Amino acid sequence: MRKLLVIGIGAGNPEHITVQAINGLNRADVLFIPDKGAKKSDLAELRRQICDRFVTNPNSRRVEFEVPVRAEPAPSYRSTVDDWHEAIAVIYEGLIRDELPEDGCGAFLIWGDPSLYDSALRILDRVRLRGNIAFELEVVPGITAIQALAASHKMALNRIGDAILITTGRRLTEEGLPENAGSTIVMLDGKCAFNTLDDKDVTVYWGAYLGTPDEIVISGRIGDVGDKIVSTRDEARRKKGWIMDTYLLRKPGEPEE
């Protein structure tokens, strides 16, 4: 039976690669490299650099494939994502069928960790449910952008006895900061949703291109650094054509006993 490895490769620094991930890359006959277009060519190139650096298996080969662009939400965000995932599932199925022999092993290289705001595992479930191809699945965890953010800011993610929430920019805009989460990590935020909060005393710990030579980190009260983050983010995106960033929000004061 075909074997598929879903390997977390970290947040951008090749040295985030674990020994388990290196071993997985070298077990694979085929390494699948997604291409998200010219604006995000850096992401595919970094995957190539990781393979150049760590893959020593002379029999492995790389197969690059184009990832379709997600449409703008219409009629709803969930239905748009569902259609996008279905389109990618068709591509995955073709790759597995055409590039892997019945006893072959393939690897998908996933930014960060496959379990956190990445859809490869859900998409592979779709492929399995289609019933056309059988395969075994193995997941190799990786360092997330959240861990890289905490390391770059030299901070612990949680305060003593405090809860942590991981959410998205869209939900932060719609719901605000929950009362029971002293530390809130925000991902997938293209609009700097922290600036929608009424409480400007909340501290923001922001980071972009974490773990890479282009890393940028800013921290402080939203009231003091919010506009700076927005302008810095806009300028960085203009220069590179893309941006990957995340941030942690922390309410003032210590959590109650």
Disulfide bonds with the S-S distance in Angstrom:
none
